């Protein structure tokens, strides 16, 4: 499969394209580093033996797993950084060995690769036991990992440290975060990295490089975006980075991700480079926006680059695309460029004459991107900010933050400007609450501040002893769409979650509900390379209620947990019968999904699924994209986007209540 930016199943192929990864490089480098350690020398004294039996591998794998359990049990006795770095990497090695033994990688010589991964795992056990840090004082390309509590999985990422990194112990380095393209062959044992030529270029330019795995092919949104931001956090913890020189580069699918991530978090980055990236989902999918259901528009627009373009005002953007791109229409970049021109934003566009989509397999776009990055530093206190969001989850931009929306299902806009005479002027649309950090570098300390919000003075006076100003939240009794509980359904899968199937209603029901939970677990594994836990309703503990979002299969007569919650949920339902805002929808061909703050712990979500399973016609990497807060659907397919046809769909309002203005029905 070609490395592309597909949002649906892609069948384009190109067997002549250059290789897009150095497949064994990160493994060999770690192997070499570990071999230099006296602790691991015994494991590195000879090349892998291709004749080693599967039985031998299984025995050594079992030993690694036993060590991992022991380390976890006694984690408090190890150095915190050593355990945080080494232990997730050990878990990753164990998982990769299992994948290789299942012959799930067509790229690797399985015997040699399995031997290498096992030896690296064995070396890591020695390092952990001796409180030694993997990659200690090592430069070059490194495979690393963190442990994701979302689904109890080790997630890989890749790092390149310039050869001179340790020469100056106090020098902060710029960071380039690279987002890869779409490729169905991408797995943990076959990750998309960068060629040695590109890494040599980064070395010469003095850049540290981070390559998030991105949970395979997620477009780097939702759980993929969680991965990107987690990796950036890991890089800040472990390396000397200049916080004002963090840059984001994405190619193909990663180009779309670079747009979306930087538009969600513009104050994290100093500049962005997008190579052959799509900019508009509607244009990509040949959709007439006016014919797309309003709830789907809201879900699309929240990640859609062209819909969030105002967020790039203070983020210099470099676009590159081949003139004859046969995969992503060049119109994507041209339309973005015209929009940026009208807004007078800082950007550069290189349309490469006579080139196709795969320009990112050559060095030129990387060299040009690094040259672009060299020009810019992050400005945390720009004089003028414009920002659009569809959820307070992405409410912060520089020194302002949208805390609450007036109406759900509509965008919120903010324009904040420091004017003359210490006047801060803020204008908003659909914003119920906000906060303003006083941008001290732009203010005269000898003068009072005047803060105006939509032409009304909300603050005036001395400001030097105050961090800023914040309006009160609208907080009537009951759950509110504030403080991290916003929805929609996909958000439940971006935090620790548990799949729970009902055991009531007879053996046949139990088998059906168990199959649904197992199916979702398998789909998540294929989509996000995680391993969520599946439990019965009777196995759910009080600790689970505190620590996890619960994905519940079955209605109150089938699932014990749903039975505990039913009376506190705003929609009444049972399998085949759903009551929404005075309307009843019945049928064996119907399914239902709903997200709501867990009445037993409002800091977590519950998602209920009953009836027809959702999304059988959808590609594996887009199962949750178009799910609102609640949805009644049937077993037929909407050919415009391959979702189940909706019967009734909607968002809860700011009070997590059913609102007739946020419900859409479909007569089909």
Secondary structure by P-SEA (a helix, b strand, c coil): cccccccccccccccccccccccaaaaaaaaaaaaacccccccccccccccccaaaaaaaaaaaaaaaaaaaaacccccaaaaaccaaaaaaaaaaaaaaaaccccccaaaaaaaaaaaaaaaaaaaaaaccccccccccbbbbbbbbcccbbbbbbbbbbcccccccccbbbbbbbbbbcccccccccbbbbbcaaaaaaaaaabbbbbbbcccccccccaaaaaaaaaaaaaaaaccccccccbbbbbccaaaaaaaaaaaaccccccbbbbcccccccccccccccccccaaaaaaaacccccccccccccbbbbbbbbcccccccaaaaaaaaaaaaaacccccccccccccccccccaaaaaaaaaaaaaccccccccccccccccccccccccccccccccccbbbbbbbbbcccbbbbbbbccccccccccccccccccbbbbbbcccccccccccccccbbbbbcccccccccccccccccccccccbbbbbbbccccaaaaaaaaaaaaaaaaaaaacccbbbbbbccccccaaaaacccccccccccccaaaaacccccccccccccccccccccccccbbbbbbccccccccbbbbbbcccccccccccccccccccccccccccccccccccccccccccccccccccccbbbbcc
